[in-house]
Amino acid sequence: MELFFELEAVYLVIGVFFLVITLFVTTRDFMPKGALKKGIIGVTGMIIIMVGFHYTITTKRMNGVEEIFNNNETVICENKMHRTISKSVLLSKSLGWKLEDHLFKHDEYERDFHSSRCVDWIGSENVYTDENKSK
């Protein structure tokens, strides 16, 4: 359950925001009788479906990335800290990375990467570097 709130907290807050807007609009005098009940049920239903769908897709991708990493293969993670240097970081056990509680950690790297922000990586032909850009 902790993982759910870790991944979906932002979307739950956005959902509550939409519910507050729905509550405000459906309680106005110009709205027909029963709009409050229908509006809240409809918006709540959509939020549940969308958050559930996002959580399912994200956890499946995380499990796949973690399985690939545990099979001594390479994964790629987005590097939001140093966008000018590198937009992504390659992670593998052979490079000294380890996986703990859905976080990729390295003793010599200043930050950890959550497995939900990573994808699998196949082969060296997918590497995009500044040297390749100029060719």
ChimeraX commands (.cxc) that place a marker at each C-alpha (Angstrom):
marker #1 position 0.00,0.00,0.00 radius 0.5
marker #1 position 2.94,2.32,0.68 radius 0.5
marker #1 position 4.10,1.90,-2.92 radius 0.5
marker #1 position 0.64,2.89,-4.17 radius 0.5
marker #1 position 0.72,6.21,-2.32 radius 0.5
marker #1 position 4.35,6.78,-3.30 radius 0.5
marker #1 position 3.50,6.42,-7.00 radius 0.5
marker #1 position -0.01,7.90,-7.07 radius 0.5
marker #1 position -0.01,10.68,-4.42 radius 0.5
marker #1 position 0.15,13.47,-7.00 radius 0.5
marker #1 position -2.67,11.98,-9.05 radius 0.5
marker #1 position -4.81,11.52,-5.94 radius 0.5
marker #1 position -4.33,15.20,-5.04 radius 0.5
marker #1 position -5.31,16.20,-8.59 radius 0.5
marker #1 position -8.35,13.93,-8.28 radius 0.5
marker #1 position -9.40,15.62,-5.02 radius 0.5
marker #1 position -9.01,18.99,-6.77 radius 0.5
marker #1 position -11.39,17.84,-9.53 radius 0.5
marker #1 position -13.84,16.58,-6.91 radius 0.5
marker #1 position -13.82,19.98,-5.19 radius 0.5
marker #1 position -14.50,21.68,-8.52 radius 0.5
marker #1 position -17.29,19.19,-9.21 radius 0.5
marker #1 position -18.76,19.83,-5.76 radius 0.5
marker #1 position -18.67,23.59,-6.32 radius 0.5
marker #1 position -20.23,23.50,-9.79 radius 0.5
marker #1 position -22.93,20.93,-9.05 radius 0.5
marker #1 position -24.18,22.83,-5.98 radius 0.5
marker #1 position -24.94,26.03,-7.93 radius 0.5
marker #1 position -28.55,27.13,-8.29 radius 0.5
marker #1 position -28.59,26.70,-12.07 radius 0.5
marker #1 position -27.73,22.98,-11.86 radius 0.5
marker #1 position -30.59,20.46,-12.03 radius 0.5
marker #1 position -31.62,18.43,-9.02 radius 0.5
marker #1 position -29.46,15.30,-8.64 radius 0.5
marker #1 position -26.43,16.86,-10.38 radius 0.5
marker #1 position -24.36,16.68,-7.20 radius 0.5
marker #1 position -24.82,12.94,-6.78 radius 0.5
marker #1 position -24.30,12.18,-10.48 radius 0.5
marker #1 position -21.30,14.49,-10.75 radius 0.5
marker #1 position -19.50,13.17,-7.69 radius 0.5
marker #1 position -20.15,9.53,-8.66 radius 0.5
marker #1 position -19.05,10.11,-12.26 radius 0.5
marker #1 position -15.88,12.04,-11.42 radius 0.5
marker #1 position -14.95,9.64,-8.60 radius 0.5
marker #1 position -15.43,6.69,-10.94 radius 0.5
marker #1 position -13.20,8.23,-13.61 radius 0.5
marker #1 position -10.50,9.07,-11.04 radius 0.5
marker #1 position -10.54,5.50,-9.70 radius 0.5
marker #1 position -10.29,4.03,-13.20 radius 0.5
marker #1 position -7.50,6.38,-14.33 radius 0.5
marker #1 position -5.41,6.07,-11.15 radius 0.5
marker #1 position -5.87,2.29,-11.11 radius 0.5
marker #1 position -4.85,2.04,-14.77 radius 0.5
marker #1 position -1.77,4.21,-14.19 radius 0.5
marker #1 position -0.75,2.21,-11.11 radius 0.5
marker #1 position -1.12,-1.10,-12.97 radius 0.5
marker #1 position 0.95,0.04,-15.94 radius 0.5
marker #1 position 3.64,1.60,-13.74 radius 0.5
marker #1 position 4.05,-1.43,-11.47 radius 0.5
marker #1 position 4.24,-3.79,-14.47 radius 0.5
marker #1 position 6.99,-1.63,-16.00 radius 0.5
marker #1 position 8.80,-1.48,-12.64 radius 0.5
marker #1 position 8.68,-5.26,-12.27 radius 0.5
marker #1 position 10.01,-5.69,-15.81 radius 0.5
marker #1 position 12.85,-3.21,-15.26 radius 0.5
marker #1 position 13.79,-4.81,-11.94 radius 0.5
marker #1 position 13.73,-8.30,-13.48 radius 0.5
marker #1 position 15.99,-7.15,-16.33 radius 0.5
marker #1 position 18.37,-5.53,-13.85 radius 0.5
marker #1 position 18.42,-8.67,-11.67 radius 0.5
marker #1 position 19.31,-10.69,-14.80 radius 0.5
marker #1 position 22.53,-8.62,-15.06 radius 0.5
marker #1 position 21.28,-6.60,-18.02 radius 0.5
marker #1 position 21.31,-2.82,-18.44 radius 0.5
marker #1 position 18.43,-0.41,-17.77 radius 0.5
marker #1 position 18.25,3.28,-18.57 radius 0.5
marker #1 position 16.93,5.93,-16.18 radius 0.5
marker #1 position 16.07,9.56,-16.71 radius 0.5
marker #1 position 18.56,11.95,-15.14 radius 0.5
marker #1 position 16.63,15.06,-14.11 radius 0.5
marker #1 position 19.43,16.43,-11.96 radius 0.5
marker #1 position 22.07,17.10,-14.64 radius 0.5
marker #1 position 20.17,17.63,-17.87 radius 0.5
marker #1 position 23.02,19.59,-19.44 radius 0.5
marker #1 position 25.50,16.75,-18.99 radius 0.5
marker #1 position 23.41,13.70,-19.69 radius 0.5
marker #1 position 19.69,13.16,-20.13 radius 0.5
marker #1 position 19.88,9.53,-19.04 radius 0.5
marker #1 position 22.02,7.13,-17.03 radius 0.5
marker #1 position 22.77,3.48,-17.81 radius 0.5
marker #1 position 22.51,1.18,-14.80 radius 0.5
marker #1 position 23.65,-2.40,-14.37 radius 0.5
marker #1 position 25.08,-4.61,-11.68 radius 0.5
marker #1 position 28.39,-4.77,-13.56 radius 0.5
marker #1 position 28.67,-0.98,-13.18 radius 0.5
marker #1 position 28.26,-1.23,-9.40 radius 0.5
marker #1 position 24.57,-0.41,-9.08 radius 0.5
marker #1 position 22.32,-2.24,-6.62 radius 0.5
marker #1 position 18.53,-2.39,-6.22 radius 0.5
marker #1 position 16.93,-1.78,-2.81 radius 0.5
marker #1 position 13.21,-1.12,-2.25 radius 0.5
marker #1 position 12.60,-0.10,-5.89 radius 0.5
marker #1 position 15.58,2.29,-5.78 radius 0.5
marker #1 position 18.73,1.91,-7.85 radius 0.5
marker #1 position 21.68,2.99,-5.69 radius 0.5
marker #1 position 25.39,3.48,-6.25 radius 0.5
marker #1 position 27.95,4.43,-3.61 radius 0.5
marker #1 position 29.74,6.88,-5.91 radius 0.5
marker #1 position 26.62,8.54,-7.36 radius 0.5
marker #1 position 24.95,11.41,-5.54 radius 0.5
marker #1 position 21.34,10.35,-6.09 radius 0.5
marker #1 position 19.17,7.27,-6.36 radius 0.5
marker #1 position 16.82,6.39,-9.22 radius 0.5
marker #1 position 13.33,5.00,-8.62 radius 0.5
marker #1 position 12.60,1.99,-10.83 radius 0.5
marker #1 position 9.32,3.59,-11.93 radius 0.5
marker #1 position 11.36,6.20,-13.83 radius 0.5
marker #1 position 13.46,3.67,-15.73 radius 0.5
marker #1 position 13.02,1.55,-18.87 radius 0.5
marker #1 position 14.80,-1.48,-20.26 radius 0.5
marker #1 position 17.68,-0.93,-22.66 radius 0.5
marker #1 position 18.76,-3.27,-25.43 radius 0.5
marker #1 position 22.12,-3.13,-27.15 radius 0.5
marker #1 position 24.68,-0.42,-27.69 radius 0.5
marker #1 position 23.06,0.83,-30.92 radius 0.5
marker #1 position 20.44,2.63,-28.80 radius 0.5
marker #1 position 23.00,4.81,-27.02 radius 0.5
marker #1 position 22.52,8.48,-27.84 radius 0.5
marker #1 position 25.54,10.59,-27.09 radius 0.5
marker #1 position 26.73,14.03,-28.13 radius 0.5
marker #1 position 29.33,12.40,-30.40 radius 0.5
marker #1 position 26.58,10.59,-32.35 radius 0.5
marker #1 position 24.57,13.81,-32.61 radius 0.5
marker #1 position 27.21,15.58,-34.70 radius 0.5
marker #1 position 27.46,12.71,-37.24 radius 0.5
marker link #1:1,2 radius 0.2
marker link #1:2,3 radius 0.2
marker link #1:3,4 radius 0.2
marker link #1:4,5 radius 0.2
marker link #1:5,6 radius 0.2
marker link #1:6,7 radius 0.2
marker link #1:7,8 radius 0.2
marker link #1:8,9 radius 0.2
marker link #1:9,10 radius 0.2
marker link #1:10,11 radius 0.2
marker link #1:11,12 radius 0.2
marker link #1:12,13 radius 0.2
marker link #1:13,14 radius 0.2
marker link #1:14,15 radius 0.2
marker link #1:15,16 radius 0.2
marker link #1:16,17 radius 0.2
marker link #1:17,18 radius 0.2
marker link #1:18,19 radius 0.2
marker link #1:19,20 radius 0.2
marker link #1:20,21 radius 0.2
marker link #1:21,22 radius 0.2
marker link #1:22,23 radius 0.2
marker link #1:23,24 radius 0.2
marker link #1:24,25 radius 0.2
marker link #1:25,26 radius 0.2
marker link #1:26,27 radius 0.2
marker link #1:27,28 radius 0.2
marker link #1:28,29 radius 0.2
marker link #1:29,30 radius 0.2
marker link #1:30,31 radius 0.2
marker link #1:31,32 radius 0.2
marker link #1:32,33 radius 0.2
marker link #1:33,34 radius 0.2
marker link #1:34,35 radius 0.2
marker link #1:35,36 radius 0.2
marker link #1:36,37 radius 0.2
marker link #1:37,38 radius 0.2
marker link #1:38,39 radius 0.2
marker link #1:39,40 radius 0.2
marker link #1:40,41 radius 0.2
marker link #1:41,42 radius 0.2
marker link #1:42,43 radius 0.2
marker link #1:43,44 radius 0.2
marker link #1:44,45 radius 0.2
marker link #1:45,46 radius 0.2
marker link #1:46,47 radius 0.2
marker link #1:47,48 radius 0.2
marker link #1:48,49 radius 0.2
marker link #1:49,50 radius 0.2
marker link #1:50,51 radius 0.2
marker link #1:51,52 radius 0.2
marker link #1:52,53 radius 0.2
marker link #1:53,54 radius 0.2
marker link #1:54,55 radius 0.2
marker link #1:55,56 radius 0.2
marker link #1:56,57 radius 0.2
marker link #1:57,58 radius 0.2
marker link #1:58,59 radius 0.2
marker link #1:59,60 radius 0.2
marker link #1:60,61 radius 0.2
marker link #1:61,62 radius 0.2
marker link #1:62,63 radius 0.2
marker link #1:63,64 radius 0.2
marker link #1:64,65 radius 0.2
marker link #1:65,66 radius 0.2
marker link #1:66,67 radius 0.2
marker link #1:67,68 radius 0.2
marker link #1:68,69 radius 0.2
marker link #1:69,70 radius 0.2
marker link #1:70,71 radius 0.2
marker link #1:71,72 radius 0.2
marker link #1:72,73 radius 0.2
marker link #1:73,74 radius 0.2
marker link #1:74,75 radius 0.2
marker link #1:75,76 radius 0.2
marker link #1:76,77 radius 0.2
marker link #1:77,78 radius 0.2
marker link #1:78,79 radius 0.2
marker link #1:79,80 radius 0.2
marker link #1:80,81 radius 0.2
marker link #1:81,82 radius 0.2
marker link #1:82,83 radius 0.2
marker link #1:83,84 radius 0.2
marker link #1:84,85 radius 0.2
marker link #1:85,86 radius 0.2
marker link #1:86,87 radius 0.2
marker link #1:87,88 radius 0.2
marker link #1:88,89 radius 0.2
marker link #1:89,90 radius 0.2
marker link #1:90,91 radius 0.2
marker link #1:91,92 radius 0.2
marker link #1:92,93 radius 0.2
marker link #1:93,94 radius 0.2
marker link #1:94,95 radius 0.2
marker link #1:95,96 radius 0.2
marker link #1:96,97 radius 0.2
marker link #1:97,98 radius 0.2
marker link #1:98,99 radius 0.2
marker link #1:99,100 radius 0.2
marker link #1:100,101 radius 0.2
marker link #1:101,102 radius 0.2
marker link #1:102,103 radius 0.2
marker link #1:103,104 radius 0.2
marker link #1:104,105 radius 0.2
marker link #1:105,106 radius 0.2
marker link #1:106,107 radius 0.2
marker link #1:107,108 radius 0.2
marker link #1:108,109 radius 0.2
marker link #1:109,110 radius 0.2
marker link #1:110,111 radius 0.2
marker link #1:111,112 radius 0.2
marker link #1:112,113 radius 0.2
marker link #1:113,114 radius 0.2
marker link #1:114,115 radius 0.2
marker link #1:115,116 radius 0.2
marker link #1:116,117 radius 0.2
marker link #1:117,118 radius 0.2
marker link #1:118,119 radius 0.2
marker link #1:119,120 radius 0.2
marker link #1:120,121 radius 0.2
marker link #1:121,122 radius 0.2
marker link #1:122,123 radius 0.2
marker link #1:123,124 radius 0.2
marker link #1:124,125 radius 0.2
marker link #1:125,126 radius 0.2
marker link #1:126,127 radius 0.2
marker link #1:127,128 radius 0.2
marker link #1:128,129 radius 0.2
marker link #1:129,130 radius 0.2
marker link #1:130,131 radius 0.2
marker link #1:131,132 radius 0.2
marker link #1:132,133 radius 0.2
marker link #1:133,134 radius 0.2
marker link #1:134,135 radius 0.2
view
